[in-house]
Amino acid sequence: MLSRVFWSQSFKEEILPKIESLRNSFKFLDIQVDGGIYCENVNQVAKAGANCIVSSTGIFGHDDRCYAANYMREVVQKYQ
């Protein structure tokens, strides 16, 4: 675990290099990111190498939950 995150924690951009390093070292590893992931920043996380996104507030707090979930899934799949 890189850092412990609590409910509705904000996204910390300083984890992006850690995700990139993990992805470069372990090509087939599932890398899960949880904490402050929304439609607005999921691209950064997926591009860095995360392929499992946990986003309670980013989905359930969105006006269109289906859109948010599908959008995040499509972004992650784009970088697979």
Summary of the structure (lengths in Angstrom):
residues: 80
radius of gyration: 12.0
end to end distance: 21.9
largest distance: 37.6
contacts: 202
relative contact order: 0.18
helix: 49%
strand: 8%
